[in-house]
Each structure stands twice: as C-alpha cells, then as structure tokens.
Amino acid sequence: MKKTNLRVSFALPVMAIVLAGCTAATNVNKNTNVTDTNQTPIQNINANTGKATPTNDTSNNINTGSSDPATAGPADTQAKVFEVSGKNFEFSAKEIKVQKGDTVTINFQSESGFHDWVVDEFNARTEQVNTGGKSSVTFVANEAGTFEYYCSVGQHRQFGMVGTLIVE
C-alpha cells in the first residue's frame, strides 16, 4: 500500500508540471507590415490632377504605373508605383510595363491566403504575407526585356500565379 501511495504522490506533481507546460500561453506577435521610419514613402503625382494615383488599364489587367511620359523630364527620378494584390493563385495585374532605368515600387497585398511577389532578374521580392498583409519592394528596372514575376509560396507559381514585367 505504501508503494502505491508513493507512486501516486510522485506521479501527480510530475503530471501537473507536464500539463502546465503544455497549456502555457504563447504570445507571438509577427508584424508583416514593415515601415522604414528613416525614409519617406515614394509617391507618384499625376501632373494633371495632383493626386498620387496609378494609371491602370483594367480591361487587360495591364498596369503602367503612375508616371506620365509626356511630363517626365530628364531629371524625373520618381518611382513608378504599382498596387498589386494576390488571391486564389492569381495577381490583380497580369502585366506591368515600365521603361528601362525606371525605379519601380510594388506595393503588394494578399487578399486571400499566404502570398508574395517575386521577380528573380532584379532580385526583387516582397515578404510573404497572409490575408490582409502588405509588403513593398523597390528596385531599378535596369535591363530591357520580358520577365516573369510570380508567387514563391508552395506550388502557387506552378498553379499559374504568375505575371509579366515588360521593361521597354
């Protein structure tokens, strides 16, 4: 009888410690919205309206950015800003057109699921973000050609989550 009581009295505290470790609260806060407080955001201003709005051809999902070639001068170094979202194995913009030498900013947001935006040739990659998450990347399109951008999460690229970056 004493052996049984000894085993029970030893086992109960051990089980309590193990269970306490299994149920301990874990507080993890991962912020995928990154803001660099040392830099001011780059915005494109439409010379005709004074508003920072990109020019989008939604009929063909072609995004040409917000710089107006008619008003761009030799000292024009503003970035072309593109708002791109991802969901269900597709991007909101199937094609993005820029000029060689343009500074390009992609503001990416996941509308549904876990996604990112990547173009290998310019070493440009947003963070992988979940639904509602946002991430941005800025790069210089210093090589003319046609380049594929894609989502690098799992098999998303193979399932068709791709688009075309055209640098003229």
N, C-alpha and C positions, 0 to 999 in steps of 0.2 A: 504494500500500500504506500510506503514511503517513496519507493522508486517512481510510482505513478504521479504522486504529488510533486516530486522533484522535477520530473519531465514536464508536467503541465506548467509549473511555476517558471521554468526556464523558457518554455516554448512561447508562452503568452507575451513576454516583453520582446522577444525576437520578432514575432509576427507583428506586433504593434509598430516596431521600428521599420520593418519592411513595408507595411501598408502605408505608413506615414510618408515614406519616400516615394511610393507610387502615386500618392494623391497630392503631393506638394504642388502648389500653384506655380506655373511657369509664366513669367511675364516677358514676352518677346515683342519688341517694337521694331519693325523693319520699315523704314520710311523710304519708299521708292521715288518719291518726288524730291529730286535733288535741285537745290538752288545754290548757285555760287554767289555769295554776297559781295564778292570782290569785283564783280563785273556787272555792268548794266545790260539789260536784255537788248538784243538787236531787233529792231522793228523796221519794217519797210513802210514808207509813207508814199501813198499814191499822190502824185503831183496834182491831179485833177480834183481830188476830194479832200486831201489832207488826212485821210484815215489810213490806219495800218491794216489793210485787208488784202489777202492774197487773191490773185486772179485765177479762177478755176473754170475749166471747161468741163462741166459735169456731164455733158452729153456723152463724152467718150472716156470719162474719168481721167482726163489729162490735166495735170496741174503744172502751170507755167510760172508759178511764183508771183511775187508782187512788184518786181522792178519793171518799170515802163521803159522799153528800149528807146522810145522817142525822146525821153527826157534824161536818159542816162548819159553822163559826160565821162571824159577820161578819168576824172578823179572820183567817180562813183564806186565806192568800195562797200556799199551796204550789202548785207547778206540777203539772198533770196530765201524767204521763209515759207515752208510748206507745212500745213497741218495734215497729218496722215493718221488714220485710225485703223485698227485691225480687229477682225472678228471672224469667226467661222471660216477659217482658212482663206481669208481674203483681205486685201488692203483697200481702203477707200479710194486711193489713187492707183490706177493700174500703170500709169506712165507719168514721169516727171521730166520736164525739159528745162535745161539750163545752158548757158554759154560757157565755153572753156574759160577758165580763170575765175568764174563766179565763186563767191563764198556762199555755201548752201547750209541752211539750218533746217533740220527736220524736227518738228515738234510731234512726237508720237504719243498716242493714247490707245490703250486697249479698251474696246467697247465690250468685249466678252471674252473671257479666258485669259490665258497666260501667253504673251507675245513680245516680240521685239522687232526692230528694223535694222537690217544689216546690208552693206554693200562692201564687198571684200576689196575691190580695186582701190578704194580710197581709205581703207582701214577705218570705215565709219560704222559705228554700232551704238544703238541705244541700249539702255538697260532692259532686261526682261522685266515686264510689269504685268500685274494681274488686272482684272476688270476694274476700270476706273483709274488705273495708274497711268502716270505720264513720265516721259523721259525725252530728252533732247540731245541731238548731236549736231555739231557744226564741222564742216570740212570744206576744203577748196577743191573744186572740180577742175583739176589741172591737166586732165587728159581727155581728148575728144574721143567719142565712141559711144557704143551702146552697152550698158551694164545692167546686170540683173540685181535687183535688191530682193530680200527675202526675210522670212521669219526663221530664226535658227532653233526654235523650240521644238523638240521631238522630231516628228516626221512632217511638220507643217509645210516645209518647203516642198517635199515630195508630194504633198496633198494639194499643191497649187497655190500656196500663199507666197506669191512672187509678184514682182512688178518690174518695169523697165525704166532705168535712168538714162536719158539721152543727153549727152554733152556735145553741143554743136560748136 
